[in-house]
Amino acid sequence: AGYAPRAKIELNYTEAMKSLVAASYGAAILPLDTPDPTRLQPMLQLRPLRPALPRHIGIAHRPLATLDGASRNFLAILEQFRQSPGSKKTLRTK
């Protein structure tokens, strides 16, 4: 569209970013963590992005050999939902 936005401030804390937007520091692209718009600050508007942006996440854990059974089972369940193309299931729980 011909726009070239530049980041003025980069933060990892969503509530701080919302406060800056409410104080007229600009706009922010944030995770959609407030499904109820009545919980937003009065000076904020929430607009979902269309199309939605993908959010890539990962899981950090200790080496498998050091994990307890519950953690290993949890990782095995998460493995079933892996969506990256061509990914191979590598976790063994036994």
Jmol script that loads the backbone (N, CA, C; Angstrom):
load data "model"
ATOM      1  N   ALA A   1       0.829  -1.198   0.000  1.00  0.00           N
ATOM      2  CA  ALA A   1       0.000   0.000   0.000  1.00  0.00           C
ATOM      3  C   ALA A   1       0.864   1.248   0.000  1.00  0.00           C
ATOM      4  N   GLY A   2       2.181   1.083  -0.065  1.00  0.00           N
ATOM      5  CA  GLY A   2       3.048   2.253  -0.103  1.00  0.00           C
ATOM      6  C   GLY A   2       3.503   2.733   1.261  1.00  0.00           C
ATOM      7  N   TYR A   3       3.107   2.077   2.329  1.00  0.00           N
ATOM      8  CA  TYR A   3       3.525   2.475   3.668  1.00  0.00           C
ATOM      9  C   TYR A   3       4.818   1.766   4.035  1.00  0.00           C
ATOM     10  N   ALA A   4       5.645   2.419   4.796  1.00  0.00           N
ATOM     11  CA  ALA A   4       6.886   1.814   5.285  1.00  0.00           C
ATOM     12  C   ALA A   4       6.997   2.073   6.781  1.00  0.00           C
ATOM     13  N   PRO A   5       6.192   1.377   7.593  1.00  0.00           N
ATOM     14  CA  PRO A   5       6.236   1.631   9.041  1.00  0.00           C
ATOM     15  C   PRO A   5       7.570   1.200   9.637  1.00  0.00           C
ATOM     16  N   ARG A   6       7.977   1.922  10.677  1.00  0.00           N
ATOM     17  CA  ARG A   6       9.213   1.601  11.393  1.00  0.00           C
ATOM     18  C   ARG A   6       8.888   1.433  12.863  1.00  0.00           C
ATOM     19  N   ALA A   7       9.524   0.484  13.491  1.00  0.00           N
ATOM     20  CA  ALA A   7       9.320   0.265  14.921  1.00  0.00           C
ATOM     21  C   ALA A   7      10.004   1.365  15.712  1.00  0.00           C
ATOM     22  N   LYS A   8       9.257   2.024  16.606  1.00  0.00           N
ATOM     23  CA  LYS A   8       9.841   3.014  17.504  1.00  0.00           C
ATOM     24  C   LYS A   8      10.356   2.346  18.771  1.00  0.00           C
ATOM     25  N   ILE A   9       9.577   1.387  19.255  1.00  0.00           N
ATOM     26  CA  ILE A   9       9.894   0.707  20.507  1.00  0.00           C
ATOM     27  C   ILE A   9       9.597  -0.769  20.319  1.00  0.00           C
ATOM     28  N   GLU A  10      10.465  -1.626  20.827  1.00  0.00           N
ATOM     29  CA  GLU A  10      10.214  -3.066  20.806  1.00  0.00           C
ATOM     30  C   GLU A  10      10.155  -3.548  22.245  1.00  0.00           C
ATOM     31  N   LEU A  11       9.074  -4.221  22.589  1.00  0.00           N
ATOM     32  CA  LEU A  11       8.877  -4.741  23.939  1.00  0.00           C
ATOM     33  C   LEU A  11       8.392  -6.174  23.878  1.00  0.00           C
ATOM     34  N   ASN A  12       8.603  -6.912  24.942  1.00  0.00           N
ATOM     35  CA  ASN A  12       8.083  -8.270  25.050  1.00  0.00           C
ATOM     36  C   ASN A  12       6.855  -8.333  25.947  1.00  0.00           C
ATOM     37  N   TYR A  13       6.488  -7.237  26.569  1.00  0.00           N
ATOM     38  CA  TYR A  13       5.396  -7.216  27.530  1.00  0.00           C
ATOM     39  C   TYR A  13       4.163  -6.607  26.864  1.00  0.00           C
ATOM     40  N   THR A  14       3.155  -7.432  26.606  1.00  0.00           N
ATOM     41  CA  THR A  14       1.971  -7.019  25.856  1.00  0.00           C
ATOM     42  C   THR A  14       1.243  -5.864  26.522  1.00  0.00           C
ATOM     43  N   GLU A  15       1.076  -5.909  27.839  1.00  0.00           N
ATOM     44  CA  GLU A  15       0.335  -4.849  28.529  1.00  0.00           C
ATOM     45  C   GLU A  15       1.051  -3.504  28.416  1.00  0.00           C
ATOM     46  N   ALA A  16       2.374  -3.511  28.431  1.00  0.00           N
ATOM     47  CA  ALA A  16       3.123  -2.264  28.258  1.00  0.00           C
ATOM     48  C   ALA A  16       2.905  -1.710  26.853  1.00  0.00           C
ATOM     49  N   MET A  17       2.859  -2.592  25.861  1.00  0.00           N
ATOM     50  CA  MET A  17       2.623  -2.151  24.492  1.00  0.00           C
ATOM     51  C   MET A  17       1.229  -1.548  24.363  1.00  0.00           C
ATOM     52  N   LYS A  18       0.235  -2.177  24.987  1.00  0.00           N
ATOM     53  CA  LYS A  18      -1.125  -1.629  24.954  1.00  0.00           C
ATOM     54  C   LYS A  18      -1.161  -0.243  25.597  1.00  0.00           C
ATOM     55  N   SER A  19      -0.437  -0.073  26.692  1.00  0.00           N
ATOM     56  CA  SER A  19      -0.397   1.234  27.361  1.00  0.00           C
ATOM     57  C   SER A  19       0.222   2.296  26.469  1.00  0.00           C
ATOM     58  N   LEU A  20       1.286   1.931  25.740  1.00  0.00           N
ATOM     59  CA  LEU A  20       1.913   2.893  24.827  1.00  0.00           C
ATOM     60  C   LEU A  20       0.967   3.271  23.692  1.00  0.00           C
ATOM     61  N   VAL A  21       0.234   2.307  23.163  1.00  0.00           N
ATOM     62  CA  VAL A  21      -0.737   2.603  22.114  1.00  0.00           C
ATOM     63  C   VAL A  21      -1.824   3.523  22.667  1.00  0.00           C
ATOM     64  N   ALA A  22      -2.315   3.242  23.863  1.00  0.00           N
ATOM     65  CA  ALA A  22      -3.345   4.082  24.482  1.00  0.00           C
ATOM     66  C   ALA A  22      -2.832   5.504  24.728  1.00  0.00           C
ATOM     67  N   ALA A  23      -1.509   5.656  24.908  1.00  0.00           N
ATOM     68  CA  ALA A  23      -0.906   6.972  25.131  1.00  0.00           C
ATOM     69  C   ALA A  23      -0.503   7.646  23.819  1.00  0.00           C
ATOM     70  N   SER A  24      -1.000   7.145  22.700  1.00  0.00           N
ATOM     71  CA  SER A  24      -0.782   7.743  21.367  1.00  0.00           C
ATOM     72  C   SER A  24       0.620   7.561  20.818  1.00  0.00           C
ATOM     73  N   TYR A  25       1.306   6.485  21.189  1.00  0.00           N
ATOM     74  CA  TYR A  25       2.618   6.209  20.617  1.00  0.00           C
ATOM     75  C   TYR A  25       2.532   5.464  19.298  1.00  0.00           C
ATOM     76  N   GLY A  26       1.337   5.197  18.812  1.00  0.00           N
ATOM     77  CA  GLY A  26       1.191   4.523  17.532  1.00  0.00           C
ATOM     78  C   GLY A  26       0.296   3.311  17.649  1.00  0.00           C
ATOM     79  N   ALA A  27       0.576   2.314  16.832  1.00  0.00           N
ATOM     80  CA  ALA A  27      -0.207   1.083  16.797  1.00  0.00           C
ATOM     81  C   ALA A  27       0.724  -0.089  17.069  1.00  0.00           C
ATOM     82  N   ALA A  28       0.144  -1.235  17.352  1.00  0.00           N
ATOM     83  CA  ALA A  28       0.950  -2.418  17.630  1.00  0.00           C
ATOM     84  C   ALA A  28       0.255  -3.647  17.075  1.00  0.00           C
ATOM     85  N   ILE A  29       1.041  -4.598  16.636  1.00  0.00           N
ATOM     86  CA  ILE A  29       0.520  -5.913  16.261  1.00  0.00           C
ATOM     87  C   ILE A  29       0.847  -6.828  17.431  1.00  0.00           C
ATOM     88  N   LEU A  30      -0.209  -7.352  18.049  1.00  0.00           N
ATOM     89  CA  LEU A  30      -0.067  -8.135  19.273  1.00  0.00           C
ATOM     90  C   LEU A  30      -0.798  -9.460  19.150  1.00  0.00           C
ATOM     91  N   PRO A  31      -0.462 -10.416  20.002  1.00  0.00           N
ATOM     92  CA  PRO A  31      -1.259 -11.646  20.039  1.00  0.00           C
ATOM     93  C   PRO A  31      -2.691 -11.308  20.443  1.00  0.00           C
ATOM     94  N   LEU A  32      -3.638 -12.013  19.884  1.00  0.00           N
ATOM     95  CA  LEU A  32      -5.044 -11.781  20.198  1.00  0.00           C
ATOM     96  C   LEU A  32      -5.357 -12.501  21.504  1.00  0.00           C
ATOM     97  N   ASP A  33      -5.041 -11.834  22.633  1.00  0.00           N
ATOM     98  CA  ASP A  33      -5.226 -12.457  23.939  1.00  0.00           C
ATOM     99  C   ASP A  33      -6.390 -11.862  24.718  1.00  0.00           C
ATOM    100  N   THR A  34      -7.136 -10.951  24.102  1.00  0.00           N
ATOM    101  CA  THR A  34      -8.282 -10.323  24.766  1.00  0.00           C
ATOM    102  C   THR A  34      -9.515 -10.562  23.914  1.00  0.00           C
ATOM    103  N   PRO A  35     -10.124 -11.753  24.009  1.00  0.00           N
ATOM    104  CA  PRO A  35     -11.287 -12.023  23.170  1.00  0.00           C
ATOM    105  C   PRO A  35     -12.496 -11.175  23.528  1.00  0.00           C
ATOM    106  N   ASP A  36     -12.540 -10.619  24.736  1.00  0.00           N
ATOM    107  CA  ASP A  36     -13.662  -9.791  25.170  1.00  0.00           C
ATOM    108  C   ASP A  36     -13.277  -8.323  25.041  1.00  0.00           C
ATOM    109  N   PRO A  37     -13.783  -7.612  23.997  1.00  0.00           N
ATOM    110  CA  PRO A  37     -13.386  -6.216  23.784  1.00  0.00           C
ATOM    111  C   PRO A  37     -13.780  -5.291  24.929  1.00  0.00           C
ATOM    112  N   THR A  38     -14.717  -5.682  25.796  1.00  0.00           N
ATOM    113  CA  THR A  38     -15.097  -4.818  26.917  1.00  0.00           C
ATOM    114  C   THR A  38     -14.007  -4.762  27.974  1.00  0.00           C
ATOM    115  N   ARG A  39     -13.027  -5.674  27.914  1.00  0.00           N
ATOM    116  CA  ARG A  39     -11.917  -5.672  28.875  1.00  0.00           C
ATOM    117  C   ARG A  39     -10.766  -4.775  28.434  1.00  0.00           C
ATOM    118  N   LEU A  40     -10.856  -4.187  27.246  1.00  0.00           N
ATOM    119  CA  LEU A  40      -9.801  -3.308  26.749  1.00  0.00           C
ATOM    120  C   LEU A  40      -9.881  -1.941  27.414  1.00  0.00           C
ATOM    121  N   GLN A  41      -8.743  -1.257  27.428  1.00  0.00           N
ATOM    122  CA  GLN A  41      -8.738   0.124  27.895  1.00  0.00           C
ATOM    123  C   GLN A  41      -9.628   0.954  26.971  1.00  0.00           C
ATOM    124  N   PRO A  42     -10.276   1.993  27.492  1.00  0.00           N
ATOM    125  CA  PRO A  42     -11.200   2.787  26.665  1.00  0.00           C
ATOM    126  C   PRO A  42     -10.552   3.413  25.425  1.00  0.00           C
ATOM    127  N   MET A  43      -9.249   3.671  25.470  1.00  0.00           N
ATOM    128  CA  MET A  43      -8.578   4.334  24.346  1.00  0.00           C
ATOM    129  C   MET A  43      -8.070   3.339  23.296  1.00  0.00           C
ATOM    130  N   LEU A  44      -8.383   2.057  23.431  1.00  0.00           N
ATOM    131  CA  LEU A  44      -7.892   1.053  22.499  1.00  0.00           C
ATOM    132  C   LEU A  44      -9.021   0.438  21.689  1.00  0.00           C
ATOM    133  N   GLN A  45      -8.691   0.094  20.462  1.00  0.00           N
ATOM    134  CA  GLN A  45      -9.591  -0.676  19.607  1.00  0.00           C
ATOM    135  C   GLN A  45      -8.853  -1.934  19.186  1.00  0.00           C
ATOM    136  N   LEU A  46      -9.581  -3.028  19.121  1.00  0.00           N
ATOM    137  CA  LEU A  46      -9.005  -4.300  18.730  1.00  0.00           C
ATOM    138  C   LEU A  46      -9.544  -4.684  17.365  1.00  0.00           C
ATOM    139  N   ARG A  47      -8.651  -4.967  16.425  1.00  0.00           N
ATOM    140  CA  ARG A  47      -9.050  -5.383  15.087  1.00  0.00           C
ATOM    141  C   ARG A  47      -8.264  -6.621  14.693  1.00  0.00           C
ATOM    142  N   PRO A  48      -8.941  -7.750  14.559  1.00  0.00           N
ATOM    143  CA  PRO A  48      -8.230  -8.964  14.135  1.00  0.00           C
ATOM    144  C   PRO A  48      -7.658  -8.790  12.725  1.00  0.00           C
ATOM    145  N   LEU A  49      -6.521  -9.385  12.478  1.00  0.00           N
ATOM    146  CA  LEU A  49      -5.905  -9.313  11.153  1.00  0.00           C
ATOM    147  C   LEU A  49      -6.525 -10.359  10.239  1.00  0.00           C
ATOM    148  N   ARG A  50      -6.786  -9.957   9.013  1.00  0.00           N
ATOM    149  CA  ARG A  50      -7.317 -10.868   8.001  1.00  0.00           C
ATOM    150  C   ARG A  50      -6.456 -10.720   6.758  1.00  0.00           C
ATOM    151  N   PRO A  51      -5.782 -11.723   6.287  1.00  0.00           N
ATOM    152  CA  PRO A  51      -5.724 -13.056   6.867  1.00  0.00           C
ATOM    153  C   PRO A  51      -4.894 -13.040   8.147  1.00  0.00           C
ATOM    154  N   ALA A  52      -5.153 -13.996   8.996  1.00  0.00           N
ATOM    155  CA  ALA A  52      -4.433 -14.095  10.263  1.00  0.00           C
ATOM    156  C   ALA A  52      -2.958 -14.380   9.999  1.00  0.00           C
ATOM    157  N   LEU A  53      -2.095 -13.852  10.837  1.00  0.00           N
ATOM    158  CA  LEU A  53      -0.665 -14.118  10.725  1.00  0.00           C
ATOM    159  C   LEU A  53      -0.337 -15.401  11.481  1.00  0.00           C
ATOM    160  N   PRO A  54       0.502 -16.260  10.924  1.00  0.00           N
ATOM    161  CA  PRO A  54       0.876 -17.472  11.668  1.00  0.00           C
ATOM    162  C   PRO A  54       1.799 -17.099  12.823  1.00  0.00           C
ATOM    163  N   ARG A  55       1.742 -17.866  13.861  1.00  0.00           N
ATOM    164  CA  ARG A  55       2.627 -17.660  15.000  1.00  0.00           C
ATOM    165  C   ARG A  55       3.377 -18.961  15.244  1.00  0.00           C
ATOM    166  N   HIS A  56       4.660 -18.930  15.001  1.00  0.00           N
ATOM    167  CA  HIS A  56       5.490 -20.112  15.168  1.00  0.00           C
ATOM    168  C   HIS A  56       5.965 -20.170  16.614  1.00  0.00           C
ATOM    169  N   ILE A  57       5.754 -21.301  17.243  1.00  0.00           N
ATOM    170  CA  ILE A  57       6.187 -21.475  18.620  1.00  0.00           C
ATOM    171  C   ILE A  57       7.023 -22.731  18.729  1.00  0.00           C
ATOM    172  N   GLY A  58       7.768 -22.822  19.771  1.00  0.00           N
ATOM    173  CA  GLY A  58       8.581 -23.995  20.021  1.00  0.00           C
ATOM    174  C   GLY A  58       8.460 -24.393  21.480  1.00  0.00           C
ATOM    175  N   ILE A  59       9.008 -25.513  21.814  1.00  0.00           N
ATOM    176  CA  ILE A  59       8.964 -26.018  23.177  1.00  0.00           C
ATOM    177  C   ILE A  59      10.394 -26.193  23.657  1.00  0.00           C
ATOM    178  N   ALA A  60      10.702 -25.622  24.800  1.00  0.00           N
ATOM    179  CA  ALA A  60      12.023 -25.795  25.409  1.00  0.00           C
ATOM    180  C   ALA A  60      11.878 -26.781  26.565  1.00  0.00           C
ATOM    181  N   HIS A  61      12.791 -27.731  26.622  1.00  0.00           N
ATOM    182  CA  HIS A  61      12.761 -28.700  27.719  1.00  0.00           C
ATOM    183  C   HIS A  61      14.157 -29.240  27.954  1.00  0.00           C
ATOM    184  N   ARG A  62      14.319 -29.853  29.103  1.00  0.00           N
ATOM    185  CA  ARG A  62      15.599 -30.496  29.430  1.00  0.00           C
ATOM    186  C   ARG A  62      15.783 -31.714  28.535  1.00  0.00           C
ATOM    187  N   PRO A  63      16.971 -32.293  28.498  1.00  0.00           N
ATOM    188  CA  PRO A  63      17.176 -33.512  27.706  1.00  0.00           C
ATOM    189  C   PRO A  63      16.157 -34.585  28.098  1.00  0.00           C
ATOM    190  N   LEU A  64      15.674 -35.331  27.111  1.00  0.00           N
ATOM    191  CA  LEU A  64      14.633 -36.335  27.348  1.00  0.00           C
ATOM    192  C   LEU A  64      15.009 -37.317  28.449  1.00  0.00           C
ATOM    193  N   ALA A  65      16.274 -37.694  28.515  1.00  0.00           N
ATOM    194  CA  ALA A  65      16.694 -38.672  29.516  1.00  0.00           C
ATOM    195  C   ALA A  65      16.509 -38.156  30.940  1.00  0.00           C
ATOM    196  N   THR A  66      16.426 -36.847  31.128  1.00  0.00           N
ATOM    197  CA  THR A  66      16.294 -36.279  32.484  1.00  0.00           C
ATOM    198  C   THR A  66      14.853 -35.927  32.842  1.00  0.00           C
ATOM    199  N   LEU A  67      13.921 -36.106  31.909  1.00  0.00           N
ATOM    200  CA  LEU A  67      12.527 -35.725  32.173  1.00  0.00           C
ATOM    201  C   LEU A  67      11.789 -36.813  32.940  1.00  0.00           C
ATOM    202  N   ASP A  68      10.850 -36.376  33.770  1.00  0.00           N
ATOM    203  CA  ASP A  68       9.989 -37.320  34.471  1.00  0.00           C
ATOM    204  C   ASP A  68       8.938 -37.834  33.488  1.00  0.00           C
ATOM    205  N   GLY A  69       8.227 -38.886  33.882  1.00  0.00           N
ATOM    206  CA  GLY A  69       7.246 -39.514  33.000  1.00  0.00           C
ATOM    207  C   GLY A  69       6.141 -38.583  32.550  1.00  0.00           C
ATOM    208  N   ALA A  70       5.627 -37.744  33.451  1.00  0.00           N
ATOM    209  CA  ALA A  70       4.538 -36.834  33.090  1.00  0.00           C
ATOM    210  C   ALA A  70       4.993 -35.850  32.012  1.00  0.00           C
ATOM    211  N   SER A  71       6.210 -35.316  32.157  1.00  0.00           N
ATOM    212  CA  SER A  71       6.728 -34.377  31.156  1.00  0.00           C
ATOM    213  C   SER A  71       6.927 -35.054  29.809  1.00  0.00           C
ATOM    214  N   ARG A  72       7.446 -36.268  29.827  1.00  0.00           N
ATOM    215  CA  ARG A  72       7.640 -37.013  28.572  1.00  0.00           C
ATOM    216  C   ARG A  72       6.293 -37.297  27.902  1.00  0.00           C
ATOM    217  N   ASN A  73       5.292 -37.672  28.682  1.00  0.00           N
ATOM    218  CA  ASN A  73       3.959 -37.921  28.123  1.00  0.00           C
ATOM    219  C   ASN A  73       3.356 -36.646  27.555  1.00  0.00           C
ATOM    220  N   PHE A  74       3.556 -35.536  28.246  1.00  0.00           N
ATOM    221  CA  PHE A  74       3.057 -34.249  27.765  1.00  0.00           C
ATOM    222  C   PHE A  74       3.686 -33.902  26.421  1.00  0.00           C
ATOM    223  N   LEU A  75       4.998 -34.079  26.311  1.00  0.00           N
ATOM    224  CA  LEU A  75       5.679 -33.809  25.047  1.00  0.00           C
ATOM    225  C   LEU A  75       5.187 -34.736  23.939  1.00  0.00           C
ATOM    226  N   ALA A  76       4.912 -35.985  24.281  1.00  0.00           N
ATOM    227  CA  ALA A  76       4.408 -36.931  23.280  1.00  0.00           C
ATOM    228  C   ALA A  76       3.035 -36.495  22.766  1.00  0.00           C
ATOM    229  N   ILE A  77       2.196 -35.996  23.652  1.00  0.00           N
ATOM    230  CA  ILE A  77       0.878 -35.505  23.234  1.00  0.00           C
ATOM    231  C   ILE A  77       1.032 -34.290  22.330  1.00  0.00           C
ATOM    232  N   LEU A  78       1.906 -33.370  22.716  1.00  0.00           N
ATOM    233  CA  LEU A  78       2.132 -32.189  21.866  1.00  0.00           C
ATOM    234  C   LEU A  78       2.662 -32.574  20.495  1.00  0.00           C
ATOM    235  N   GLU A  79       3.484 -33.595  20.448  1.00  0.00           N
ATOM    236  CA  GLU A  79       4.061 -34.061  19.188  1.00  0.00           C
ATOM    237  C   GLU A  79       2.973 -34.445  18.185  1.00  0.00           C
ATOM    238  N   GLN A  80       1.842 -34.936  18.681  1.00  0.00           N
ATOM    239  CA  GLN A  80       0.740 -35.335  17.805  1.00  0.00           C
ATOM    240  C   GLN A  80       0.143 -34.146  17.055  1.00  0.00           C
ATOM    241  N   PHE A  81       0.356 -32.946  17.565  1.00  0.00           N
ATOM    242  CA  PHE A  81      -0.229 -31.752  16.953  1.00  0.00           C
ATOM    243  C   PHE A  81       0.774 -30.977  16.110  1.00  0.00           C
ATOM    244  N   ARG A  82       1.966 -31.514  15.925  1.00  0.00           N
ATOM    245  CA  ARG A  82       2.985 -30.837  15.124  1.00  0.00           C
ATOM    246  C   ARG A  82       2.431 -30.589  13.729  1.00  0.00           C
ATOM    247  N   GLN A  83       2.624 -29.374  13.200  1.00  0.00           N
ATOM    248  CA  GLN A  83       2.025 -29.013  11.923  1.00  0.00           C
ATOM    249  C   GLN A  83       3.033 -28.624  10.863  1.00  0.00           C
ATOM    250  N   SER A  84       4.305 -28.578  11.171  1.00  0.00           N
ATOM    251  CA  SER A  84       5.264 -28.158  10.157  1.00  0.00           C
ATOM    252  C   SER A  84       5.357 -29.213   9.067  1.00  0.00           C
ATOM    253  N   PRO A  85       5.386 -28.775   7.796  1.00  0.00           N
ATOM    254  CA  PRO A  85       5.444 -29.729   6.682  1.00  0.00           C
ATOM    255  C   PRO A  85       6.714 -30.570   6.746  1.00  0.00           C
ATOM    256  N   GLY A  86       6.556 -31.836   6.492  1.00  0.00           N
ATOM    257  CA  GLY A  86       7.706 -32.728   6.436  1.00  0.00           C
ATOM    258  C   GLY A  86       8.294 -33.071   7.784  1.00  0.00           C
ATOM    259  N   SER A  87       7.622 -32.686   8.867  1.00  0.00           N
ATOM    260  CA  SER A  87       8.187 -32.973  10.182  1.00  0.00           C
ATOM    261  C   SER A  87       8.063 -34.457  10.496  1.00  0.00           C
ATOM    262  N   LYS A  88       9.027 -34.950  11.228  1.00  0.00           N
ATOM    263  CA  LYS A  88       9.029 -36.358  11.610  1.00  0.00           C
ATOM    264  C   LYS A  88       8.823 -36.449  13.115  1.00  0.00           C
ATOM    265  N   LYS A  89       8.056 -37.409  13.531  1.00  0.00           N
ATOM    266  CA  LYS A  89       7.847 -37.616  14.956  1.00  0.00           C
ATOM    267  C   LYS A  89       9.055 -38.350  15.509  1.00  0.00           C
ATOM    268  N   THR A  90       9.714 -37.716  16.490  1.00  0.00           N
ATOM    269  CA  THR A  90      10.971 -38.283  16.979  1.00  0.00           C
ATOM    270  C   THR A  90      10.916 -38.660  18.453  1.00  0.00           C
ATOM    271  N   LEU A  91       9.945 -38.197  19.194  1.00  0.00           N
ATOM    272  CA  LEU A  91       9.904 -38.428  20.628  1.00  0.00           C
ATOM    273  C   LEU A  91       9.395 -39.838  20.935  1.00  0.00           C
ATOM    274  N   ARG A  92      10.126 -40.514  21.753  1.00  0.00           N
ATOM    275  CA  ARG A  92       9.697 -41.855  22.208  1.00  0.00           C
ATOM    276  C   ARG A  92       9.483 -41.775  23.698  1.00  0.00           C
ATOM    277  N   THR A  93       8.339 -42.262  24.177  1.00  0.00           N
ATOM    278  CA  THR A  93       8.029 -42.147  25.600  1.00  0.00           C
ATOM    279  C   THR A  93       8.402 -43.394  26.384  1.00  0.00           C
ATOM    280  N   LYS A  94       8.857 -44.443  25.739  1.00  0.00           N
ATOM    281  CA  LYS A  94       9.192 -45.680  26.475  1.00  0.00           C
ATOM    282  C   LYS A  94      10.675 -45.776  26.701  1.00  0.00           C
TER     283      LYS A  94
END
end "model"
wireframe off; spacefill off
backbone 0.3
color backbone group
